[in-house]
Amino acid sequence: MTDYVQVAIEYAQGAIRDKKRKKHGLLIQQAAKRFLDDLKRAKTKACWFHFDEWHANDACDFIEKLPHVEGTWDTPNIQLHPAQVFFVVQLFGFRNKETGHRRFTSALYATARKSGKSTLSAAILIYCQCCEDEAGAQVISAATTFPQASIIFNVAKRMVEREPDLRDAYGLEVWAKSISRFETGSSFKPIHAKASTQDGLNPSHVGLDEIHAHKTPDLLNVLQSAAGARASPLWLFTTTEGYTNPGPWSEIRMFAKRLLSGVFEHSADHYLAIFFAVDEENKTLGIKADDEFDESAWVKANPLIDVNPH
């Protein structure tokens, strides 16, 4: 099996070595430093979490056994880009020493369009439903509209439909608008932003797609207020940069940037932020803003730009 942990470490080291930021923006360099620092910190007795290579490698290996369901690719199954491995290894590798559950209960994956965001989100949520064994898990793909929420769900649905071995191994049943796992009584469903219709929810793993497009925080507020005492919850925010509106994106965006800059030190250990973006001006660090029309800078916002089909 591929040593995905080493892939993630080498990606982080490469990002930090990119002193002129030709391929890696400041936000990714900050995320890389946080990852490498946390690996060292996890080995200390005082740290409340540790790093489990088995869990990190298992999640990546599981995802790479899932099939492509969109586009034309050289291989039938997903092959994670090192930038994606960098995210997945952190999300599932850091574990609570006491409970063994994931350290991260919230995770932001912000990247440009055409970067495999929906595929990665679908694969992560399938892994959570199959391998985290949360009793009565409610895995949810949520967005402002039902068609948008269905994008991630439909990718997941087609993946499961194409893999009979996966269905047999985990007792999955595919329905028109749900994936069920009878062993744990779990379900995976799409939900849209009509917050008043979402009574009776007790979400365990939530993928909020295109969080930048949410015009109000209503859906997020309802889902968070409905979340009960879950052993290992996950709030997975995936988005393109988009525009600023009265919704939750501006707050999430600012929080992530402050987190990566080290403002919170260790007080936000539950939150993973991976933010691919062109550089904005930072006078303190002497960084000039990238020209958004300069194609050579686009790889900072979309690390998969050279491998994705057009």
C-alpha positions as CSV (number, residue, x, y, z in Angstrom):
1,M,0.0,0.0,0.0
2,T,1.2,3.5,-0.7
3,D,2.7,5.3,2.3
4,Y,0.2,8.2,2.1
5,V,1.6,9.8,5.3
6,Q,4.9,10.2,3.7
7,V,3.2,11.7,0.6
8,A,1.5,14.2,2.9
9,I,4.8,15.1,4.7
10,E,6.6,15.5,1.4
11,Y,3.9,17.7,0.1
12,A,4.1,19.9,3.2
13,Q,7.8,20.1,3.0
14,G,7.7,21.0,-0.7
15,A,5.2,23.8,0.0
16,I,7.4,25.3,2.7
17,R,10.5,25.1,0.4
18,D,8.6,27.1,-2.3
19,K,10.0,30.3,-1.0
20,K,8.9,32.4,-4.0
21,R,5.4,30.8,-3.8
22,K,5.3,29.8,-7.4
23,K,3.0,26.9,-6.8
24,H,1.9,27.2,-3.2
25,G,0.1,30.2,-1.7
26,L,0.8,31.6,1.7
27,L,-2.3,29.9,3.2
28,I,-1.1,26.4,2.1
29,Q,2.4,27.2,3.4
30,Q,0.9,28.1,6.7
31,A,-1.2,24.8,6.7
32,A,1.9,22.9,5.9
33,K,3.8,24.4,8.8
34,R,0.8,23.6,11.1
35,F,0.8,20.0,10.0
36,L,4.5,19.4,10.5
37,D,4.4,21.2,13.9
38,D,1.4,19.1,14.9
39,L,3.2,15.9,14.0
40,K,6.0,16.9,16.5
41,R,3.5,18.0,19.1
42,A,1.5,14.8,18.8
43,K,4.5,12.9,20.1
44,T,4.6,14.8,23.4
45,K,3.0,13.5,26.6
46,A,1.2,16.8,27.2
47,C,-0.6,16.7,23.8
48,W,-4.3,15.5,24.0
49,F,-4.1,14.0,20.5
50,H,-1.7,11.6,18.7
51,F,-1.1,10.7,15.1
52,D,-2.2,7.3,13.9
53,E,-0.6,6.3,10.6
54,W,-3.0,3.4,10.1
55,H,-6.1,5.6,10.2
56,A,-4.4,8.1,7.9
57,N,-3.4,5.5,5.4
58,D,-6.6,3.5,5.6
59,A,-8.8,6.5,4.6
60,C,-6.6,7.3,1.6
61,D,-6.5,3.6,0.6
62,F,-10.3,3.3,0.9
63,I,-10.8,6.4,-1.3
64,E,-8.5,5.2,-4.0
65,K,-10.5,2.0,-4.3
66,L,-13.6,4.0,-5.3
67,P,-14.3,4.5,-9.0
68,H,-14.3,7.7,-11.0
69,V,-17.9,8.5,-12.0
70,E,-17.3,11.8,-13.8
71,G,-14.9,12.8,-16.6
72,T,-12.4,10.6,-18.5
73,W,-9.4,9.4,-16.6
74,D,-6.4,7.2,-17.2
75,T,-7.4,4.9,-14.4
76,P,-10.9,3.5,-13.4
77,N,-10.4,4.3,-9.8
78,I,-9.6,7.6,-8.0
79,Q,-6.0,8.5,-7.7
80,L,-5.5,11.1,-5.0
81,H,-3.4,14.1,-5.8
82,P,-0.7,14.8,-3.1
83,A,-2.7,18.0,-2.2
84,Q,-5.7,15.8,-1.5
85,V,-3.6,13.3,0.4
86,F,-2.3,16.2,2.5
87,F,-6.0,17.0,3.5
88,V,-7.2,13.4,4.1
89,V,-4.1,12.3,6.0
90,Q,-4.6,15.1,8.5
91,L,-8.4,14.7,8.8
92,F,-8.2,11.0,9.7
93,G,-4.7,10.6,11.1
94,F,-4.9,12.8,14.2
95,R,-6.8,11.1,16.9
96,N,-8.0,11.8,20.4
97,K,-5.7,9.9,22.8
98,E,-8.5,9.1,25.2
99,T,-11.3,8.1,22.8
100,G,-9.5,7.2,19.6
101,H,-11.9,9.4,17.6
102,R,-10.9,12.0,15.1
103,R,-9.2,15.1,16.4
104,F,-10.8,17.3,13.8
105,T,-14.6,17.7,14.0
106,S,-14.7,20.6,11.5
107,A,-12.7,20.8,8.2
108,L,-12.6,23.4,5.5
109,Y,-11.4,22.4,2.0
110,A,-11.4,25.6,-0.2
111,T,-10.2,25.3,-3.7
112,A,-10.9,26.6,-7.2
113,R,-13.5,25.0,-9.6
114,K,-12.6,21.8,-11.5
115,S,-10.4,20.5,-8.7
116,G,-12.2,17.3,-7.7
117,K,-13.9,18.9,-4.7
118,S,-17.2,17.1,-5.1
119,T,-15.6,13.7,-5.7
120,L,-13.3,14.1,-2.7
121,S,-16.2,15.2,-0.4
122,A,-18.4,12.3,-1.6
123,A,-15.6,9.8,-1.0
124,I,-14.9,11.2,2.5
125,L,-18.5,10.9,3.5
126,I,-18.8,7.3,2.2
127,Y,-15.7,6.4,4.2
128,C,-17.3,8.0,7.3
129,Q,-20.5,6.0,6.8
130,C,-18.7,2.7,6.2
131,C,-15.7,2.9,8.6
132,E,-16.5,5.1,11.6
133,D,-19.3,2.8,12.9
134,E,-21.4,5.7,14.4
135,A,-24.7,4.1,15.6
136,G,-27.6,5.6,13.7
137,A,-25.3,7.9,11.7
138,Q,-27.0,10.6,9.6
139,V,-24.6,11.5,6.9
140,I,-25.8,14.6,5.1
141,S,-24.9,16.4,1.9
142,A,-26.3,19.9,2.4
143,A,-26.4,23.0,0.1
144,T,-28.6,26.0,-0.7
145,T,-30.7,24.1,-3.3
146,F,-31.6,20.4,-3.6
147,P,-29.8,20.1,-7.0
148,Q,-26.7,21.5,-5.4
149,A,-26.9,19.2,-2.4
150,S,-27.5,16.3,-4.8
151,I,-24.2,16.9,-6.6
152,I,-22.1,15.3,-3.8
153,F,-24.8,12.7,-3.0
154,N,-25.2,11.6,-6.6
155,V,-21.4,11.2,-7.0
156,A,-21.4,9.0,-3.8
157,K,-24.5,7.1,-5.0
158,R,-22.9,6.3,-8.4
159,M,-19.7,5.2,-6.6
160,V,-21.6,2.8,-4.4
161,E,-23.7,1.5,-7.3
162,R,-20.6,0.6,-9.3
163,E,-18.9,-1.3,-6.4
164,P,-20.8,-4.4,-5.5
165,D,-17.9,-5.5,-3.3
166,L,-18.2,-2.3,-1.3
167,R,-22.0,-2.8,-0.9
168,D,-21.4,-6.4,0.3
169,A,-18.6,-5.5,2.7
170,Y,-20.5,-2.8,4.5
171,G,-24.1,-3.9,3.9
172,L,-25.0,-0.8,1.9
173,E,-28.3,-0.4,0.1
174,V,-28.7,2.3,-2.5
175,W,-32.1,4.1,-2.9
176,A,-33.1,7.0,-5.1
177,K,-32.4,9.6,-2.4
178,S,-30.5,7.6,0.2
179,I,-27.7,5.2,0.9
180,S,-28.5,3.0,3.9
181,R,-26.2,0.8,6.0
182,F,-28.3,-1.6,8.0
183,E,-25.6,-2.8,10.4
184,T,-25.3,0.6,12.0
185,G,-28.8,2.0,11.1
186,S,-27.1,4.8,9.2
187,S,-28.2,6.8,6.2
188,F,-26.6,9.2,3.7
189,K,-29.0,11.8,2.2
190,P,-29.0,15.2,0.4
191,I,-30.7,18.1,2.1
192,H,-31.4,21.6,0.8
193,A,-31.7,24.9,2.6
194,K,-35.3,25.1,3.5
195,A,-34.4,25.0,7.1
196,S,-38.0,24.8,8.4
197,T,-38.5,21.4,6.8
198,Q,-35.5,19.7,8.4
199,D,-37.2,18.7,11.7
200,G,-36.1,15.4,13.2
201,L,-32.5,15.6,12.2
202,N,-29.6,14.4,14.3
203,P,-26.7,14.8,11.9
204,S,-23.4,13.0,12.5
205,H,-21.4,13.9,9.4
206,V,-22.4,16.9,7.3
207,G,-20.9,18.0,4.0
208,L,-21.9,21.6,3.3
209,D,-21.1,22.2,-0.4
210,E,-20.3,25.6,-1.8
211,I,-20.6,27.3,1.6
212,H,-19.8,30.6,0.0
213,A,-23.1,30.6,-1.9
214,H,-25.2,30.2,1.3
215,K,-27.0,33.6,1.5
216,T,-28.0,33.1,5.1
217,P,-26.7,30.9,8.0
218,D,-30.1,29.3,8.5
219,L,-29.2,25.8,7.1
220,L,-26.0,25.6,9.1
221,N,-27.7,26.9,12.2
222,V,-30.5,24.4,12.0
223,L,-28.1,21.5,11.3
224,Q,-25.8,22.5,14.2
225,S,-28.7,22.9,16.6
226,A,-30.1,19.5,15.6
227,A,-26.8,17.7,16.1
228,G,-27.0,15.6,19.3
229,A,-24.3,13.9,21.3
230,R,-22.3,12.3,18.5
231,A,-19.2,10.4,19.3
232,S,-17.2,11.7,16.3
233,P,-19.1,14.4,14.4
234,L,-17.7,16.0,11.2
235,W,-18.6,19.3,9.6
236,L,-17.0,19.2,6.2
237,F,-17.1,22.6,4.4
238,T,-16.1,22.5,0.7
239,T,-16.2,25.6,-1.4
240,T,-14.8,27.7,-4.1
241,E,-13.7,31.2,-3.1
242,G,-16.9,32.9,-4.5
243,Y,-18.2,36.2,-3.3
244,T,-19.1,37.7,0.1
245,N,-22.7,37.7,1.2
246,P,-24.6,37.8,4.5
247,G,-24.2,34.0,4.8
248,P,-21.7,32.1,6.9
249,W,-18.8,32.1,4.4
250,S,-17.3,35.5,5.4
251,E,-17.0,34.4,9.0
252,I,-15.7,30.9,8.1
253,R,-13.2,32.4,5.7
254,M,-11.9,34.9,8.2
255,F,-11.7,32.3,11.0
256,A,-9.7,29.9,8.7
257,K,-7.2,32.6,7.8
258,R,-6.7,33.7,11.4
259,L,-6.3,30.0,12.3
260,L,-3.6,29.4,9.7
261,S,-1.8,32.6,10.7
262,G,-1.5,31.2,14.3
263,V,-3.8,33.7,16.0
264,F,-5.6,31.0,18.0
265,E,-2.5,28.9,18.9
266,H,-3.9,25.6,20.2
267,S,-7.4,26.8,21.1
268,A,-8.8,25.7,17.7
269,D,-7.3,22.2,17.6
270,H,-10.7,20.8,16.4
271,Y,-10.6,22.7,13.1
272,L,-8.7,21.7,10.0
273,A,-8.3,24.4,7.3
274,I,-6.9,23.7,3.9
275,F,-7.2,26.8,1.7
276,F,-5.9,26.8,-1.8
277,A,-5.9,30.4,-3.1
278,V,-3.8,33.0,-5.0
279,D,-2.0,35.3,-2.7
280,E,-3.5,38.5,-1.4
281,E,-1.4,41.4,-0.4
282,N,0.2,41.1,3.0
283,K,2.3,44.1,3.8
284,T,3.4,42.6,7.1
285,L,5.0,39.7,5.3
286,G,6.0,41.7,2.3
287,I,3.7,39.7,0.0
288,K,2.3,41.3,-3.2
289,A,-1.1,40.3,-4.4
290,D,-1.2,37.8,-7.3
291,D,-2.8,38.9,-10.6
292,E,-5.9,36.8,-10.8
293,F,-5.6,36.8,-14.6
294,D,-2.1,35.5,-14.5
295,E,-2.5,31.8,-15.4
296,S,0.8,30.9,-13.8
297,A,-0.7,31.7,-10.4
298,W,-3.8,29.6,-10.8
299,V,-2.1,26.4,-9.6
300,K,-2.1,28.0,-6.1
301,A,-5.9,28.0,-6.2
302,N,-6.2,24.6,-8.0
303,P,-3.3,22.2,-7.4
304,L,-5.0,19.7,-9.7
305,I,-5.0,22.1,-12.7
306,D,-2.4,20.0,-14.6
307,V,-4.1,16.6,-14.1
308,N,-7.8,17.3,-14.2
309,P,-9.6,16.6,-17.6
310,H,-10.9,19.8,-19.2
